[in-house]
Amino acid sequence: ELRRRASPWQRNLGYPLAMLGLLALTGISVLIVCFHVLELLLDDAAMPRGMQDAPLGQVSFSIFGSFGAALQVVLIFYLMVSSVVGFYSSPLFTRLLPERQDTPLTKIIGNCVSLLVLSSALPVFSRTLGITRFDLLGDFGRFNWLGNFYIVFLYNMGFAGLTTLCLVKRVTWAVQAELIRAFGEDR
């Protein structure tokens, strides 16, 4: 019903641009993680450990300067939104979604706890994937397991593999559905 009420500009320009943006952000995330995996294999300094006395503003957190820092911010925001959407889309937590003007207090508390856990895990998540080296002044790099090569390597490989699998599955299913609809096999 929402697609029918959408304006032609939204249907023909807005939705395709949004999909291309999501595909680009996902692809860039996977590429950065793949480069981080290569760095992990070649150099021990790529491990997500805490920074030693790197004063804010004196050390660049990206090799691409301001553009790279802005890209990191956009990717972290994208990962935050996609993790919240993925959390609420999972079958176990769909019942936790708030309902308009009919949400009990226990469900509100459950949503607050869930969002707090997701937002607290985001800095460690982005550092472990190699998207940023910024510590957010919380010293998240001092966790013992962040020094374990196998955990960090498998975490990165799992993210890259599963994200690529989801991306390929989503794109190929959409193309397959359009081909079936175009040849009239859907009737």
N, C-alpha and C positions, 0 to 999 in steps of 0.2 A: 504494500500500500504506500509506503514511503517513496519507493522508486517511481510509482505512477504519479505521485503528486510533485515530484521533483521537476524543476524547470529544465528545458532543453539544454541550457548552459551547464547546469549541474550534471545532467546525464552525459552529455557529450564532451565536456571539458573538465569539469570538477572531479568526477569519479575516476576517469583515466589518469589524470595528473596525480591524484591521491595514491592510486595503485602504483604508478611509476615511482613516486616518492618513497613509498613503503618498500618496494622492491630494491630501490637504490640504497636505502638505509640498511636493509638486511644484507645486501651484497657487500656493502662497505664494511659492515660489522664482521662478516665472515672472512673477508680479505684481511682485515686487521688481525683477526684471531689466527689466521693461517700464517701470516708473517710473524706473529708472536710465537707460534709453534716452531717455526724455523729458527727464530732467535733463541728459543729454549734449547734447541738441539745443538746450536753452535756456540752459545755464550752463556756462561753461568750468571752473568750480570743481568740477564733478562728475568730472573726470578723476582716475583712480586714482594720483595722485602721492603722494610721501612727505609725512608730516606735519611741520610746522615747529614744533618746540619745544612739543609738546602733552604736558605731564607726565601720567603715568598717574594717574587718580583725580580730576583736576581738570577734565577735559573729558569730557562724555558722548559716547559713540560711537553713540548712538541717539536719535532724536527722541522715542521712546516711553519713554525712561527704562529702568528695570530690566526691564520686560516686553520691550521691544525688544531689550535686550542678551541676555536669555535666549532670545528667538526667534532671534537671530543665532547663538548657540551651537548651538541645536538644528538650524538650517539648515546650518551648517557641518559638524556631525556627520553629518547626512543626506547632504550632498554627498560627504563622505568615504566613507561606506559605499556609496553608490550608484556612485561612481567605481570602487571596488574590485570590486564585484559586476559592473559593466559591463566592467571590464578582464578579469576571469577568465571572463566569458561570451563574449567575442569569440573567433571561431574560431581566430585566430592564437595565443592564449595559453591555450586550454583544456588543452593538454598540460602547462602549467606548474603546474597544480593539484597540491598535495601529496597523496600517497596515504598512508593510515594504515599505519604501521609498514613502509612500503616506499618511502620517498622518498630518492633518491640525493642526495649532498652538492651536486652541481652544481645540482640543482633547488631545493634549499634556498637556495643562494646566489642563484640567479635570482629566487626569491620575495622574498628580502631586498632585493635591488637594486630590484625592481619596486615594492615597498611603500615603499622610501625615496624613489624618484623621485615616486611619487604623493603622499606626505605632504609632500615639499618643494614640490610645485607647488600644494598646497592654499591657502596664504596668498595667492599671486598670483592664483589662480583666483577666490577669494572677493572679493578687492579689485577685480579687473577686472570682475566681474559686478555690483559695487555692493552686495553683501550686507553687507559690513562695511567700515569705514574703518580698522580696527585694524591696526597694522603688525606685531604680534607681536614688537616690538623688534628686527626683523631688517632694517628699512629696505627692504622689498621694493618700495616705491614709487619707487625710484631707477632702475629699468630704463628705458632710453631709449624702448623701444617703448610703454611705458605712457603716454607723452606724445603719441603719435600718435592723433589722433581717429579716423581711419578704421579702424585695427586694433581699437581698443577698441569702437567702434560695431559693426563687423561681427562681432566676437566675441560681443557681447551679443545682437545680432540672431540670430546663428546658434544660440546657446544657447536663446533664447526660442522660435525657430521649430522647431528640432529636438525640443526637449523637448515642446512642444505637439503636434507631429506624432506623437511616440511615445505621448503620453498619449491622444490621440484615437484612434490606431490600436489601442492596447491595450484601451481602454474599448469602442470600437465593435465590435471583434472578439469581445470577451467577450459583449456584448449580442447580437450576431448569432449566436454559437454557442448561447446560451441560447434564443433564439427558434427556431432550427432544431431544437434538442432538444425544445422545448416542443410544436412542431407535428408532431413525429415524422418529420421529414425526414432524420434522421441514419441511419436504417436502410436 
